């Protein structure tokens, strides 16, 4: 410890035998990095920055892939091959779910007026319509909620692997192309979420059950099901967003309660940065999708899914992880 004190001209007293990195870290300009700053302090600083950049990267992936029908799970398993957060397995399991809070808050912000039944700007009829919309959302999440609670462990043990994810990416990519080809000559029966009946909400909810299989994409399964039942692209996308609100809030709350709130400083920073990044990117992703489908169909996402599925088969096949 005395040797450490001699190397550190800024120390006024001998530090403890195992100094915590944040105790000896001094943030300096790059030109000053090698002037009197302990090596361990520099390493701690660089490692901290690297971990936070990883959280930003994962937040970007979450924000984009949660709303575009291209499977967030498929992208996350690829990302985990490239980068690994230096955290416990328990924290990582919680992080991958709770980071969705940032994404879902973007939906609440962008559609706040439409989702708020208490808005003073709404007439009595509009308020009733909003309460009715929430009722249909609740009906729509029941099928996946029940099946998920009953068979979550079995589904994960059977299907949470790179081969299943690659196959479902390809299958639903083909389905997007086939559904769009089928709908070319058909006029949508439902042009807005307001027109969705209670029976139709339940039917779309049943389609969402398929998203429990990793690689399917929650939004992808919901949109394909909704379009097969006669919804326009815009109505299908919007209703898929609304179905996600209670599901993702509930899943995040359960994971947080299970993990507990005893975070280290680094864990809390990673979680907050991941959520904030996911929120900001989700705002852009949702706006992009809603503008895109006004002029285009979902075929590009279908082709992308097929390509990604093939890439996963090749990469994980070469790594021997299929």
C-alpha atoms as one frame of an Amber mdcrd trajectory, in Angstrom:
protein
   0.000   0.000   0.000   2.862   2.376   0.705   4.284   1.617  -2.750   0.926
   2.588  -4.272   0.996   5.835  -2.320   4.467   6.629  -3.656   3.326   6.036
  -7.225   0.305   8.307  -6.740   1.474  11.884  -6.171  -2.095  12.952  -5.409
  -2.594  10.598  -2.458  -2.555  12.365   0.957  -2.668   9.156   2.970  -2.035
   5.503   2.317  -5.041   3.885   0.643  -6.419   0.551   1.865  -4.825  -2.717
   0.773  -7.431  -3.339  -1.953  -8.570   0.121  -3.072 -11.907   0.243  -4.840
 -11.353   1.490  -8.397 -13.687   4.453  -8.002 -11.631   5.645  -5.006  -8.483
   6.089  -7.110 -10.043   7.078 -10.413  -9.426  10.619 -11.585 -11.161  11.729
 -14.768  -8.629  13.637 -16.830  -8.175  14.784 -20.405  -6.683  12.134 -22.717
  -3.381  14.019 -22.770  -3.152  13.695 -18.989  -4.065  10.001 -18.768  -0.500
   8.830 -18.093   0.379  11.554 -15.629  -0.049  10.264 -12.107  -3.168   8.139
 -12.607  -2.857   4.541 -11.365  -3.110   1.892 -14.058  -5.976   0.147 -12.262
  -7.900   3.412 -12.282  -7.435   3.799 -16.029  -8.549   0.212 -16.608 -11.628
   0.719 -14.477 -12.531   3.838 -16.429 -12.149   2.125 -19.802 -14.046  -0.970
 -18.677 -16.878   1.210 -17.369 -17.151   3.111 -20.640 -17.065  -0.156 -22.599
 -19.872  -1.697 -20.529 -22.035   1.397 -20.921 -21.432   1.410 -24.685 -22.552
  -2.225 -24.768 -25.751  -1.194 -22.955 -26.326   1.528 -25.570 -25.797  -0.994
 -28.367 -28.272  -3.460 -26.839 -30.748  -0.609 -26.295 -30.524   0.286 -29.978
 -31.182  -3.328 -30.997 -34.137  -3.549 -28.595 -35.631  -0.253 -29.744 -35.515
  -1.202 -33.426 -36.405  -4.888 -33.341 -39.212  -4.737 -30.770 -41.504  -2.832
 -33.128 -40.361  -3.875 -36.574 -41.647  -7.411 -37.260 -38.151  -8.918 -37.479
 -37.757 -10.635 -34.062 -35.867  -8.989 -31.221 -34.814 -12.438 -29.936 -33.121
 -13.339 -33.221 -31.097 -10.151 -33.121 -30.272 -10.480 -29.430 -28.732 -13.936
 -29.832 -26.538 -12.577 -32.628 -25.621  -9.561 -30.494 -24.696 -11.824 -27.570
 -22.212 -13.606 -29.830 -20.547 -10.282 -30.588 -20.694  -8.597 -27.195 -21.162
  -9.836 -23.659 -21.994  -7.597 -20.733 -19.781  -8.288 -17.732 -22.717  -9.011
 -15.444 -24.218 -12.021 -13.736 -26.475 -14.413 -15.644 -29.345 -13.434 -13.317
 -28.926  -9.736 -14.083 -28.678 -10.396 -17.827 -31.890 -12.425 -17.776 -33.649
  -9.549 -16.007 -32.021  -6.888 -18.232 -33.228  -8.484 -21.486 -36.825  -8.195
 -20.273 -36.811  -4.938 -18.303 -35.079  -3.029 -21.119 -38.449  -3.383 -22.874
 -39.826  -0.764 -20.469 -38.041   1.872 -22.526 -39.659   0.555 -25.696 -43.156
   0.420 -24.240 -42.903   3.942 -22.834 -42.383   5.112 -26.419 -45.792   3.657
 -27.339 -47.393   5.401 -24.368 -45.829   8.730 -25.370 -46.645   8.511 -29.088
 -50.218   7.244 -28.608 -50.976   8.924 -25.290 -54.042  10.798 -26.529 -55.519
   7.738 -28.226 -54.865   5.532 -25.165 -55.945   8.031 -22.501 -59.653   7.644
 -21.651 -59.550  10.606 -19.283 -58.349  13.221 -21.775 -60.356  16.459 -21.337
 -60.064  16.959 -25.098 -62.203  13.868 -25.759 -65.967  13.800 -26.002 -67.994
  11.335 -23.943 -68.294   9.051 -26.957 -64.538   9.159 -27.583 -63.889   8.310
 -23.933 -66.232   5.326 -24.194 -64.402   4.242 -27.354 -61.076   4.443 -25.517
 -62.356   2.335 -22.610 -63.682  -0.113 -25.201 -60.243  -0.213 -26.867 -58.601
  -1.066 -23.541 -61.172  -3.792 -22.994 -60.304  -5.307 -26.365 -56.592  -5.076
 -25.530 -57.197  -7.012 -22.298 -59.202  -9.628 -24.222 -56.387  -9.821 -26.775
 -53.641 -10.566 -24.249 -55.528 -13.329 -22.407 -54.633 -16.248 -24.741 -50.880
 -15.595 -24.757 -50.964 -14.726 -21.039 -52.613 -17.994 -20.064 -50.448 -20.197
 -22.313 -47.310 -18.317 -21.304 -47.944 -18.701 -17.574 -48.793 -22.397 -17.897
 -46.047 -23.478 -20.287 -43.296 -20.837 -20.115 -40.597 -23.218 -18.827 -41.498
 -25.955 -21.292 -41.535 -23.544 -24.227 -38.139 -22.102 -23.308 -36.548 -25.514
 -22.748 -37.872 -26.864 -26.051 -37.620 -23.877 -28.365 -35.117 -21.343 -27.001
 -32.237 -22.290 -29.274 -30.608 -20.864 -32.379 -32.037 -23.521 -34.725 -35.654
 -22.807 -33.738 -35.095 -19.053 -33.957 -33.558 -19.341 -37.445 -36.395 -21.571
 -38.692 -39.158 -19.327 -37.311 -37.470 -16.268 -38.784 -37.561 -17.890 -42.207
 -41.089 -19.328 -41.880 -42.669 -16.044 -40.845 -40.633 -14.184 -43.434 -42.233
 -16.398 -46.092 -45.644 -15.881 -44.440 -45.314 -12.093 -44.671 -44.658 -12.378
 -48.405 -47.542 -14.828 -48.942 -50.024 -12.758 -46.914 -49.109  -9.577 -48.774
 -49.515 -11.376 -52.120 -52.899 -12.707 -50.967 -54.081  -9.286 -49.834 -53.096
  -7.493 -53.047 -56.539  -7.848 -54.557 -58.456  -7.625 -51.284 -59.776  -4.519
 -49.561 -59.268  -4.396 -45.768 -62.453  -4.920 -43.779 -61.102  -2.985 -40.794
 -59.275   0.307 -41.341 -58.834   1.472 -37.748 -58.496  -0.022 -34.259 -61.853
   1.554 -33.397 -63.539  -0.884 -35.788 -62.040  -3.994 -34.173 -64.784  -6.137
 -32.631 -64.446  -8.071 -29.386 -64.380 -11.370 -31.280 -61.710 -10.057 -33.633
 -59.600  -8.860 -30.687 -59.718 -12.374 -29.216 -58.810 -13.934 -32.575 -55.798
 -11.622 -32.944 -54.824 -12.496 -29.367 -54.853 -16.186 -30.327 -52.481 -15.378
 -33.209 -50.179 -13.680 -30.700 -49.788 -17.022 -28.870 -47.480 -18.088 -31.715
 -45.049 -15.364 -30.613 -44.242 -17.426 -27.509 -41.967 -19.459 -29.780 -38.643
 -17.549 -29.959 -37.834 -15.971 -33.315 -41.478 -15.509 -34.289 -41.677 -11.825
 -33.262 -44.565 -10.653 -31.120 -45.414  -7.839 -33.491 -44.876 -10.131 -36.485
 -47.308 -12.814 -35.297 -49.898 -10.202 -34.316 -49.654  -8.288 -37.589 -49.849
 -11.416 -39.768 -52.841 -12.690 -37.803 -54.583  -9.305 -37.930 -54.044  -8.946
 -41.678 -55.396 -12.464 -42.293 -58.504 -11.429 -40.337 -59.009  -8.396 -42.587
 -57.234  -5.518 -40.818 -55.347  -2.897 -42.770 -51.591  -2.668 -42.256 -51.944
   0.483 -40.146 -54.673  -0.938 -37.909 -52.751  -4.223 -37.529 -49.543  -2.438
 -36.530 -51.289  -0.083 -34.087 -53.201  -2.876 -32.370 -49.982  -4.905 -32.029
 -48.403  -1.893 -30.275 -51.344  -1.577 -27.883 -51.342  -5.291 -27.054 -47.699
  -4.931 -26.025 -48.352  -2.288 -23.339 -49.837  -4.440 -20.537 -47.818  -7.520
 -21.546 -44.442  -5.822 -21.397 -45.209  -3.774 -18.294 -46.303  -6.956 -16.525
 -43.298  -8.993 -17.657 -40.884  -6.234 -16.619 -42.508  -5.857 -13.192 -42.309
  -9.611 -12.552 -38.638  -9.780 -13.558 -37.764  -6.781 -11.371 -39.545  -8.274
  -8.375 -37.862 -11.630  -8.922 -34.402 -10.066  -9.253 -34.909  -7.567  -6.414
 -33.793  -3.955  -6.271 -30.352  -4.513  -4.762 -28.399  -3.239  -7.782 -24.725
  -2.385  -7.853 -23.916   1.051  -9.223 -22.763  -0.458 -12.520 -25.871  -2.644
 -12.880 -28.156   0.322 -12.294 -26.242   2.434 -14.824 -26.397  -0.338 -17.448
 -30.134  -0.839 -16.902 -30.983   2.876 -17.040 -28.851   3.562 -20.112 -30.277
   0.522 -21.890 -33.861   1.617 -21.140 -33.305   5.248 -22.138 -31.625   4.197
 -25.389 -34.439   1.726 -26.150 -36.989   4.500 -25.496 -35.355   7.020 -27.837
 -34.746   4.492 -30.604 -38.283   3.100 -30.239 -39.738   6.570 -30.844 -37.924
   6.676 -34.178 -38.665   3.020 -35.061 -42.427   3.340 -34.458 -42.649   6.573
 -36.449 -40.655   4.974 -39.269 -42.866   1.864 -39.391 -46.149   3.801 -39.361
 -44.935   6.067 -42.183 -43.423   3.166 -44.133 -46.559   1.005 -44.241 -48.669
   3.901 -45.526 -46.829   3.596 -48.844 -45.280   0.120 -48.764 -46.131  -3.428
 -47.737 -44.425  -5.783 -45.273 -42.547  -7.780 -47.933 -39.157  -6.119 -47.245
 -39.386  -7.312 -43.633 -40.201 -10.795 -44.915 -37.101 -10.863 -47.119 -35.004
  -9.488 -44.272 -36.248 -12.213 -41.902 -35.376 -14.924 -44.419 -31.864 -13.486
 -44.855 -31.332 -13.189 -41.093 -32.539 -16.753 -40.526 -30.065 -18.038 -43.126
 -27.245 -15.992 -41.545 -28.008 -17.483 -38.114 -28.007 -21.009 -39.595 -24.623
 -20.393 -41.225 -22.965 -18.570 -38.296 -24.179 -20.889 -35.561 -23.604 -23.915
 -37.764 -19.952 -22.920 -38.205 -19.699 -22.288 -34.449 -21.254 -25.677 -33.741
 -24.083 -24.118 -31.724 -27.130 -25.242 -33.699
